[in-house]
Amino acid sequence: MYYSNGNYEAFARPQKPEGVDRKSAYLVGAGLASLAAACFLVRDGQMKGEHIHILEEMDIAGGACDGINDAQKGFIIRGGREMENHFECLWDLFRSIPSIETEGVSVLDEYYWLNKKDPNYSLMRATVNCGEDAHTDGKFTLTDKASMEIIKLFMTREKDLYDKKIEDVFTEEFFESNFWLYWRTMFAFEEWHSALEVKRYIQRFIHHIGGLPDFSTLKFTKYNQYESLILPMIKYLESNGVHFQYNTTVTNVRFEITEDKKIAKQIVCIKDGKEETIDLVEDDLVFVTNGSCTENSTLGDDNNAPTLNTDEGGCWKLWRNISAQDPSFGRPDKFCTNTNATNWESATITTLDNRIPPYIEKVCKRNPFSGKVVTGGIITVKDSSWLMSYTLNRQPHFKSQPDNQLVVWVYGLFTNVDGDFIKKPMRECTGYEITQEWLYHLGVPVDQIPDMAKNSTHCVPCMMPYVTAFFMPRTSGDRPKVVPEKSVNFAFIGQFADTVRDTVFTTEYSVRTAMESVYTLLDIDRGVPEVFGSCYDVRVLLDSTAKMMDGKKLTDIKLPLEISAKLEPVMKEISGTIVEELLQRYNLI
């Protein structure tokens, strides 16, 4: 497997890998990574669909990319997916997946057309005082000291950030900035999460710094991620004969490990309450999704709070059983043993009549029933004790959604502190109580909140104990490599597999690990698109620097005297050169 960029590789079709017709594939889990791996096996590996078997413990595919209209509970979205134009592996995949909405076009086609016609951007990034504009006004409010801390992190080697927390590399001036408000609420970072992951995010998305305050960097699907992304993949795989086996819990993969090679020899699973084994030979490929951010998720309802389930989940048990066999298979306990540091809670609120939509329209400054962009990303309640954020994507968000209803996604980063209207921690609140807290911050008069929450909405809260487990501070080897050294026939895929430069908590990461695993194990002679190299583009670096400085010039920065003394002759030296032109173009001088 090798990395590539450019049209030459992007448009090429690989030859059929040698010996693929005698191979089979078993994929543990039916989340985005597994589905993507199966698609790459079919499209680029040219493996027969009937040789591909997907083993899923639930009765539905999609993993964390869900979107369900439950007959008893109603509409449920545990989380949403923010995407951008440089998810190279994701779009490489979806250019080949037929749309289930429009005949003759791909999922990428319809997505591209939609976001060209209806581009995303926010008109209200944050509120205070019950729905008033917080007037972040597109500013980052970084002090010179905080800016230098970001630059220092950007330049730090990864190995020097092993096991370090965000609070280890930033000071209070950074945490008081709008930059941190945008950042932590958009990506769900906490001060105790991995400094290494923040560095990767800054480098990975440096080309989007200017769009961070208003989300003009982002693109969204027409409907929820399950109907817009997962269902087309399922249809594509089923049409190619791929076998889905649901209600099957894989508890272990047993390996034969010698000095020269590591071979997956047996899959152990429970089907219909009975343990079964699948014996493997070297031509049988195994793809394991190790770990899950939505494992042990629990749902509440209008009258009941969800429970915080910290029992050993199936995916963590599987990874533990696998990792016990060889050190190169990772260290799951690094990620799944501190739920106080990895949990937060979301809620799906459905409006049932015309009482609440006017308040939504007042805040987001758009008609939520227009069928176009509504909030344009999350609106963060800056003065919320829970640090609540909420969003309305294009409506309807579900194909089955009634025309007069809106589906709102709400989440709180701090689940263990009392609310501002409901004096209880979010994790102890029913859907009815969470809705009241949201309505309070939306600006609904307090005397109308209880009745409106009871009779004009329906709410399904969701507690996720491991939702940011992949952000926990880590060191080399905590995550297994996509294809461990000396592996003959198996790979790890998904958010807890390790690949270079890319960032977890993205659809791209799942698809990238899937693509790398398939291309490696089948020796597919085509390049995997490398992570977009914006952090190596001087134009992007200058532009993002200018944006983060909120209009200040380089000469406005208070630098130590010895550095200022060295800067003056440098400025004279570049006068009249292309370097001066670049600095002027990006408003740095």
C-alpha positions in Angstrom: 0.0 0.0 0.0 1.3 3.5 -0.9 -0.1 7.0 -0.8 -0.7 9.2 -3.8 -2.4 12.4 -4.9 -3.4 13.9 -8.2 -5.7 12.9 -11.0 -3.5 10.3 -12.5 -4.0 7.9 -9.6 -7.5 9.2 -8.6 -9.1 8.2 -11.9 -7.2 5.0 -12.4 -8.8 1.5 -12.1 -6.5 -1.2 -10.6 -6.1 -4.5 -12.2 -7.7 -7.5 -10.5 -5.4 -8.7 -7.6 -3.8 -12.0 -8.1 -5.6 -14.9 -6.3 -8.6 -12.8 -5.2 -11.1 -15.4 -6.5 -9.9 -17.9 -3.9 -10.1 -15.5 -1.0 -13.0 -14.7 1.4 -13.4 -11.8 3.8 -15.0 -11.6 7.2 -15.8 -8.1 8.6 -16.5 -7.7 12.3 -19.1 -5.0 12.8 -21.3 -3.3 10.2 -20.3 0.3 10.9 -19.0 2.8 8.3 -15.5 1.3 8.4 -16.7 -2.2 7.7 -19.2 -1.2 5.0 -16.5 0.9 3.3 -14.0 -2.0 3.5 -16.6 -4.3 1.9 -17.2 -1.7 -0.9 -13.5 -1.5 -1.6 -13.2 -5.3 -1.6 -15.9 -5.3 -4.3 -14.9 -2.3 -6.4 -11.1 -2.3 -6.3 -10.4 -5.8 -5.0 -12.9 -7.3 -7.4 -13.7 -9.9 -4.8 -16.9 -11.9 -5.4 -19.7 -10.4 -3.2 -20.8 -13.9 -2.0 -17.3 -14.3 -0.5 -17.7 -11.3 1.8 -19.4 -11.8 5.2 -20.3 -8.9 7.6 -21.0 -10.0 11.2 -23.0 -7.5 13.2 -24.1 -7.8 16.8 -27.2 -5.5 16.3 -30.1 -6.0 13.9 -29.2 -3.0 11.8 -26.0 -1.8 10.0 -24.5 1.7 10.3 -22.8 1.7 13.7 -22.5 5.3 14.9 -23.8 6.7 11.7 -27.4 6.2 12.7 -30.8 7.9 12.1 -33.8 5.9 13.2 -37.6 6.5 13.3 -38.3 4.1 16.2 -41.9 2.9 16.4 -42.0 3.3 20.1 -39.6 6.2 20.8 -39.8 8.3 17.7 -36.9 10.0 15.8 -33.4 9.3 17.2 -30.1 10.7 16.1 -27.2 10.0 18.5 -24.9 12.4 16.6 -24.2 14.0 13.3 -21.4 14.0 10.8 -19.6 17.2 9.7 -17.8 16.7 6.4 -15.7 18.8 4.1 -14.4 18.8 0.5 -11.0 17.2 1.3 -12.2 13.9 2.7 -10.2 12.3 0.0 -11.0 8.6 0.7 -14.6 9.2 1.5 -15.3 10.9 -1.8 -13.2 8.3 -3.6 -15.7 5.8 -2.2 -18.9 7.6 -2.7 -18.2 8.5 -6.4 -18.9 4.8 -7.0 -21.9 4.2 -4.7 -25.2 4.7 -6.7 -27.7 7.2 -5.2 -31.0 5.7 -4.0 -32.7 9.0 -4.5 -31.8 9.8 -8.1 -31.3 7.2 -10.8 -28.1 7.3 -12.7 -26.0 9.4 -10.3 -23.7 8.7 -7.4 -24.0 9.7 -3.8 -21.1 12.1 -4.4 -23.0 13.7 -7.3 -26.1 14.4 -5.3 -24.1 15.6 -2.4 -22.0 17.9 -4.5 -25.0 19.4 -6.3 -26.9 19.9 -3.0 -24.0 21.7 -1.3 -23.4 23.9 -4.4 -27.0 24.9 -4.6 -27.5 25.3 -0.8 -24.1 26.1 0.7 -23.7 25.8 4.5 -23.0 28.7 6.8 -24.2 29.8 10.2 -25.9 33.2 10.9 -25.8 32.6 14.7 -22.8 30.7 16.1 -23.4 31.3 19.8 -26.0 32.7 22.1 -26.2 34.2 25.6 -29.0 35.4 27.8 -31.7 33.1 26.6 -31.3 33.3 22.8 -29.5 36.6 22.4 -26.5 36.9 20.0 -23.3 36.3 21.9 -21.5 38.4 19.3 -18.6 36.2 18.6 -18.7 38.1 15.3 -16.3 35.8 13.5 -13.5 36.7 15.9 -11.0 34.3 17.5 -10.0 36.7 20.3 -6.6 35.0 20.7 -4.0 36.9 22.7 -0.5 37.0 21.4 0.5 34.5 24.0 -2.3 32.1 23.0 -1.4 32.5 19.4 2.2 31.5 20.1 1.0 28.5 22.0 -1.0 27.3 19.0 2.1 27.8 16.8 4.3 25.9 19.2 1.8 23.0 19.3 1.7 23.0 15.5 5.5 22.7 15.3 5.8 20.1 18.1 6.8 16.5 17.1 4.1 13.9 17.7 6.3 11.8 20.0 6.8 14.8 22.3 3.0 14.9 22.8 2.6 11.3 23.8 0.2 11.0 26.8 0.0 14.8 27.2 -3.3 16.6 27.8 -4.6 19.7 26.1 -4.3 21.5 29.5 -0.6 20.6 29.5 0.2 22.7 26.4 -2.2 25.7 26.7 -2.7 28.3 29.4 -5.8 30.1 30.6 -5.6 32.8 27.9 -6.1 30.2 25.3 -9.1 28.6 27.1 -10.8 32.0 27.4 -10.7 32.6 23.6 -13.5 32.3 21.1 -11.1 29.9 19.3 -11.4 27.4 22.1 -15.2 27.9 22.3 -15.5 27.2 18.5 -13.1 24.3 18.7 -14.3 22.4 21.8 -18.0 22.6 20.9 -17.5 21.7 17.2 -15.3 18.7 17.9 -16.2 17.9 21.5 -12.8 18.3 23.0 -12.2 18.7 26.8 -9.1 20.1 28.5 -8.1 16.6 29.6 -8.2 15.1 26.1 -5.2 14.4 23.9 -2.9 17.3 23.0 -1.6 15.1 20.2 -5.1 14.9 18.7 -5.6 18.7 18.8 -2.3 19.1 17.0 -3.5 16.7 14.3 -6.8 18.5 14.0 -5.0 21.9 13.6 -2.7 20.5 10.9 -5.4 18.5 9.2 -7.9 21.3 8.9 -5.7 24.4 8.8 -7.2 25.2 5.4 -10.6 25.7 7.2 -9.5 28.0 10.0 -11.2 30.9 8.3 -14.5 29.1 8.2 -14.4 27.9 11.8 -16.5 30.8 13.2 -19.4 30.4 10.8 -19.1 26.8 9.6 -18.8 27.8 6.0 -16.2 25.0 5.9 -18.8 22.3 6.4 -21.0 20.3 4.1 -24.0 18.1 5.1 -26.1 15.4 3.6 -29.7 15.9 2.5 -31.1 13.6 5.2 -29.7 12.0 8.3 -26.4 10.1 7.8 -28.1 6.7 7.9 -30.5 7.4 5.0 -28.0 9.5 3.0 -24.8 7.5 3.4 -25.3 4.1 5.0 -28.4 2.9 3.1 -26.9 3.5 -0.3 -23.8 1.4 0.7 -26.0 -1.4 2.0 -28.0 -1.5 -1.2 -24.7 -1.5 -3.2 -23.3 -4.4 -1.2 -26.5 -6.4 -1.3 -26.8 -5.9 -5.1 -23.3 -7.4 -5.3 -24.2 -10.5 -3.2 -22.5 -9.5 0.1 -23.8 -11.5 3.0 -25.0 -9.6 6.1 -25.3 -11.7 9.3 -27.0 -9.7 12.1 -27.5 -10.5 15.8 -24.0 -12.0 15.8 -21.6 -11.0 18.6 -18.0 -11.7 17.8 -16.2 -12.3 21.2 -12.7 -13.2 20.0 -10.4 -13.7 17.0 -7.8 -16.3 17.7 -4.3 -16.0 16.1 -1.4 -18.2 15.3 1.7 -16.1 16.1 5.2 -17.1 15.2 8.4 -15.1 14.8 7.8 -14.6 11.1 4.0 -14.0 10.8 0.7 -13.5 12.5 -2.3 -15.3 11.1 -6.0 -15.0 12.1 -7.1 -18.7 12.5 -10.5 -18.6 14.1 -13.5 -16.3 14.7 -15.5 -17.0 17.9 -19.0 -15.6 18.0 -22.4 -16.0 19.6 -25.4 -16.4 17.3 -28.9 -16.9 18.7 -27.4 -17.5 22.2 -25.0 -20.3 21.0 -21.3 -20.0 20.6 -20.0 -20.8 17.1 -16.6 -20.8 15.5 -15.5 -19.9 12.0 -12.2 -21.6 11.1 -9.9 -19.6 8.9 -7.1 -20.2 6.4 -4.5 -17.7 5.1 -6.7 -16.8 2.2 -9.5 -15.7 4.6 -9.2 -12.0 5.3 -10.4 -10.6 8.6 -11.2 -6.9 9.3 -11.9 -6.0 12.9 -13.5 -2.8 14.1 -11.9 -2.5 17.5 -13.6 -0.2 19.9 -16.7 1.9 19.5 -17.7 5.4 20.5 -21.4 4.4 20.8 -20.9 1.2 22.7 -23.3 0.9 25.7 -25.4 3.9 24.5 -28.7 4.0 26.4 -31.9 5.8 25.5 -34.4 7.6 27.7 -37.7 9.1 26.8 -39.9 12.0 27.8 -40.4 10.6 31.3 -37.2 8.7 31.9 -33.5 9.6 32.0 -31.1 7.2 30.2 -28.8 5.2 32.4 -25.0 5.5 32.4 -24.0 1.9 31.4 -20.4 1.3 32.3 -20.5 -2.5 32.0 -17.9 -4.1 29.7 -19.4 -3.7 26.2 -19.0 -6.3 23.5 -16.6 -4.3 21.4 -14.3 -3.6 24.3 -14.4 -7.2 25.4 -13.5 -8.3 21.9 -10.6 -5.9 21.7 -9.3 -7.0 25.1 -9.4 -10.7 24.1 -7.5 -9.9 20.9 -5.0 -7.5 22.5 -4.1 -10.2 25.1 -2.6 -12.3 22.3 0.1 -9.8 21.1 1.4 -6.4 22.2 1.0 -5.0 18.6 -2.8 -5.4 18.9 -3.1 -2.2 21.0 -4.2 -1.3 24.6 -7.9 -0.9 24.8 -7.9 0.0 28.5 -6.2 3.3 27.6 -9.5 4.4 26.1 -12.4 2.6 27.8 -11.7 2.8 31.6 -12.5 6.4 32.4 -16.1 7.1 31.4 -16.1 10.3 33.5 -13.6 11.7 30.9 -15.2 10.2 27.8 -19.0 10.6 28.2 -21.4 13.2 27.0 -25.1 13.2 26.3 -27.2 14.1 23.3 -31.0 14.4 22.8 -33.3 14.3 19.8 -36.1 16.8 20.2 -39.1 16.7 17.7 -41.4 19.7 17.6 -45.1 18.7 17.2 -46.9 22.0 16.4 -46.3 25.6 15.5 -45.4 27.0 18.9 -41.6 26.5 19.0 -40.5 27.1 15.3 -40.8 30.9 15.6 -38.3 30.9 18.4 -36.0 28.8 16.3 -36.3 31.1 13.4 -35.6 34.2 15.5 -32.3 32.7 16.7 -31.0 31.1 13.5 -32.5 33.8 11.2 -33.8 31.3 8.7 -37.1 29.7 8.0 -36.6 26.1 9.4 -39.3 24.7 7.0 -37.6 26.0 3.8 -35.9 22.7 3.0 -32.6 24.5 3.0 -29.8 25.1 5.5 -31.3 26.0 8.9 -28.8 26.6 11.7 -25.8 25.8 9.4 -24.1 23.8 12.2 -24.4 23.9 15.9 -25.5 26.9 17.9 -23.6 27.0 21.2 -25.2 28.3 24.3 -22.1 30.1 25.6 -23.5 30.7 29.1 -25.0 27.2 29.5 -23.9 25.3 32.6 -24.0 22.1 30.5 -22.3 23.9 27.6 -25.3 23.0 25.5 -25.2 23.2 21.7 -28.0 22.4 19.3 -28.5 22.1 15.5 -31.2 21.7 12.9 -30.0 20.3 9.6 -32.0 20.6 6.5 -35.6 19.6 7.2 -37.1 17.1 6.9 -34.1 15.3 8.4 -35.9 12.0 7.9 -37.8 10.9 4.8 -40.7 9.8 7.0 -40.8 13.1 8.9 -44.2 14.9 8.8 -44.2 18.3 7.1 -45.1 20.2 10.2 -42.4 18.7 12.5 -38.8 19.7 13.0 -36.1 17.4 14.4 -33.5 19.1 16.6 -30.3 17.6 17.8 -29.0 18.8 21.2 -25.9 17.9 23.2 -24.2 18.9 26.4 -20.5 18.5 27.1 -20.9 18.7 30.9 -23.3 16.1 32.0 -22.5 16.2 35.8 -23.4 19.8 36.6 -26.8 21.4 37.4 -28.6 23.1 34.5 -29.6 26.8 34.5 -33.4 26.3 34.4 -33.6 22.6 35.5 -31.4 22.4 38.6 -30.2 18.9 37.9 -27.3 17.3 36.1 -28.1 16.6 32.5 -27.4 12.9 33.0 -30.2 12.7 35.6 -32.7 14.5 33.4 -35.7 13.1 31.5 -36.4 14.1 27.9 -39.0 16.5 29.3 -36.5 18.2 31.5 -33.8 18.5 28.8 -36.4 20.0 26.5 -37.2 22.6 29.2 -33.5 23.5 29.5 -33.2 23.9 25.8 -36.4 26.1 25.5 -35.1 28.3 28.3 -31.9 29.0 26.3 -33.9 29.3 23.1 -35.7 32.3 24.7 -39.1 30.9 25.4 -40.8 32.8 28.3 -40.3 30.9 31.5 -44.0 30.7 32.3 -44.7 28.9 29.0 -41.7 26.4 29.1 -43.2 23.5 31.1 -46.4 23.4 29.0 -44.6 23.8 25.7 -42.1 21.1 26.6 -44.9 18.7 27.6 -47.3 19.2 24.8 -45.4 20.6 21.9 -42.3 18.4 21.8 -41.1 14.8 22.1 -37.6 14.1 23.3 -35.3 11.1 23.3 -32.1 11.6 25.3 -29.1 9.4 24.7 -26.2 8.8 27.1 -22.9 7.7 25.5 -20.2 6.7 28.0 -17.5 6.3 25.4 -18.3 8.9 22.8 -14.9 10.7 23.0 -12.9 7.7 24.1 -10.6 8.1 21.0 -9.6 11.5 22.3 -8.0 10.1 25.5 -4.2 10.9 25.8 -2.2 8.2 24.1 1.2 7.0 23.2 2.7 4.9 20.5 1.2 1.4 20.4 -2.0 2.2 22.2 -3.9 2.0 19.0 -2.9 -1.0 16.7 -1.7 -0.2 13.3 -4.3 -0.8 10.5 -2.2 -3.8 9.4 0.1 -4.8 12.2 3.6 -5.8 11.4 3.9 -9.4 10.1 0.1 -9.7 9.7 -0.8 -12.1 6.9 -4.6 -11.9 6.7 -6.1 -9.4 9.2 -6.4 -5.7 9.8 -7.9 -3.3 12.3 -10.3 -0.6 11.0 -12.2 2.3 12.4 -11.6 5.0 14.9 -9.3 3.0 17.2 -6.9 1.8 14.4 -3.8 3.8 13.9 -2.9 5.6 10.6 -0.7 8.6 10.0 -1.7 12.3 10.0 -5.5 11.8 9.8 -7.9 12.7 12.6 -10.4 10.5 14.5 -14.1 11.4 15.0 -14.5 11.8 11.3 -16.2 9.8 8.5 -12.9 10.1 6.6 -10.9 8.3 9.3 -13.2 5.3 9.1 -13.1 5.1 5.3 -9.4 5.8 5.2 -8.6 2.9 7.5 -10.9 0.7 5.5 -9.2 1.6 2.2 -5.7 1.2 3.6 -6.6 -2.3 5.0 -8.1 -3.6 1.8 -5.3 -2.2 -0.4 -2.7 -3.7 1.9 -4.1 -7.2 2.4 -5.0 -7.6 -1.3 -1.9 -5.7 -2.6 -4.1 -3.5 -4.8 -1.9 -1.6 -7.3 -3.4 1.8 -6.8 -2.5 4.6 -4.4 -4.6 5.5 -1.4 -5.2 9.2 -1.5 -2.9 10.9 1.1 -4.3 13.2 3.7 -4.7 16.6 2.1 -1.5 18.5 2.5 -2.8 22.0 3.4 -0.4 22.2 6.4 2.5 22.2 3.9 1.1 25.0 1.7 2.6 28.4 2.6 -0.5 30.2 1.2 -2.8 28.3 3.5 -0.5 28.9 6.5 -0.4 32.6 5.8 -4.1 32.9 5.3 -5.0 30.9 8.4 -2.5 33.0 10.4 -4.1 36.2 9.2 -7.6 34.9 10.1 -6.6 33.8 13.6 -5.1 37.3 14.3 -8.5 39.0 13.8 -7.1 41.5 11.3 -3.9 42.4 13.3 -0.6 42.7 11.3 2.6 40.9 12.1 4.0 44.2 13.3 1.2 44.5 15.8 2.3 41.4 17.7 4.3 42.1 20.9 7.4 40.0 20.5 10.3 39.6 22.8 12.9 42.3 22.2 15.5 40.0 20.8 13.1 38.6 18.2 11.8 42.1 17.2 15.4 43.1 16.6 15.9 40.2 14.2 12.6 40.8 12.4 13.5 44.3 11.2 16.4 43.3 8.9 14.3 40.4 7.6 11.5 42.7 6.6 14.0 44.9 4.7 15.4 41.9 3.0 12.1 40.7 1.6 11.0 44.2 0.4 10.2 44.0 -3.3 10.1 40.2 -3.4 7.4 37.7 -3.9 7.5 37.0 -0.2 6.4 40.6 0.5 3.6 40.2 -2.1 2.4 37.0 -0.3 2.4 38.7 3.1 0.5 41.7 1.6 -2.0 39.4 -0.2 -2.9 37.7 3.1 -3.1 41.0 5.0 -0.2 40.2 7.3 1.7 43.4 6.5 
